[in-house]
Amino acid sequence: MAHNRLKHTDAQARYAAKKVGLRATKSRPRKNSLFDNHGGFQLINGRNIVVDGFRFELTADDVVERCTKPVMKEGEVYFPRYVS
């Protein structure tokens, strides 16, 4: 059976991150890179601290999901997930 998952664009991922006060930065992998670089996204807060995707492993779908999904904490719902 086919997988019916939505495909988000890079622009949609950046927009979702911006709405919650984050910056979605995409890496362009290079040959012979010394870093563990997966060619995906990182989420960075207002203090330039990486909050998710430390190895650029997030896809555009992952970014949109993480920036729009409510989170439970101590019996209350917090939205958005990341705070700068």
Sequence and secondary structure as in RCSB ss.txt:
>XXXX:A:sequence
MAHNRLKHTDAQARYAAKKVGLRATKSRPRKNSLFDNHGGFQLINGRNIVVDGFRFELTADDVVERCTKPVMKEG
EVYFPRYVS
>XXXX:A:secstr
         HHHHHHHHHHTT EEEE    TT SS   SSEEEE TTS EEE TTS B HHHHHHHHHS EEETT
EEESSS   
